[in-house]
Amino acid sequence: MAFAGVLKDADIAAALDGCKAADSFDYKKFFAKVGLAGKTAEDVKKAFFIIDQDKSGFIEEDELKLFLQNFKAGARALTDAETKAFLKAGDADGDGMIGVDEFAAMVKA
């Protein structure tokens, strides 16, 4: 798995279990449960670059929709409402994308 060495499998499983139902995703709860909120800035950056699938330096809306699948293959896609709320929460500068610093601020919020 992409997060080996950064996050624990049991924490990932618990975090994914907490948002299995459509429209139940809460990024603050997810980051806390998965253990990312307590990680170093370096580990948070590693997570960002795993989620940034196209290596653009930003997490775009289509990457956010598939956010959970970065943690486990076969995890559900976020709903449109969850994706838009997640983007709105993280996109501090309003450019429609989440940069590495915006992501770090979200994880630590």
ZIFENKA-V904403 format. One record per residue. N is the residue number from 1. RES is the residue in one letter. NEAR is the number of other ideal C-beta (glycine too) atoms within 12 Angstrom. Layout:
n=(N/N)
res=(RES/RES)
near=(NEAR/NEAR)
This chain:
n=(1/2/3/4/5/6/7/8/9/10/11/12/13/14/15/16/17/18/19/20/21/22/23/24/25/26/27/28/29/30/31/32/33/34/35/36/37/38/39/40/41/42/43/44/45/46/47/48/49/50/51/52/53/54/55/56/57/58/59/60/61/62/63/64/65/66/67/68/69/70/71/72/73/74/75/76/77/78/79/80/81/82/83/84/85/86/87/88/89/90/91/92/93/94/95/96/97/98/99/100/101/102/103/104/105/106/107/108/109)
res=(M/A/F/A/G/V/L/K/D/A/D/I/A/A/A/L/D/G/C/K/A/A/D/S/F/D/Y/K/K/F/F/A/K/V/G/L/A/G/K/T/A/E/D/V/K/K/A/F/F/I/I/D/Q/D/K/S/G/F/I/E/E/D/E/L/K/L/F/L/Q/N/F/K/A/G/A/R/A/L/T/D/A/E/T/K/A/F/L/K/A/G/D/A/D/G/D/G/M/I/G/V/D/E/F/A/A/M/V/K/A)
near=(20/21/29/12/14/28/33/20/19/13/26/31/22/21/34/31/21/24/32/19/14/15/17/21/35/22/36/22/19/36/37/21/26/40/26/38/25/18/25/16/18/14/24/31/22/25/34/38/26/27/42/28/21/14/13/18/21/28/39/26/25/22/31/37/27/26/42/34/24/34/37/25/13/13/25/24/22/32/20/17/15/28/30/19/24/36/31/20/24/38/26/20/13/12/17/19/28/35/26/27/22/30/37/28/22/34/34/21/20)
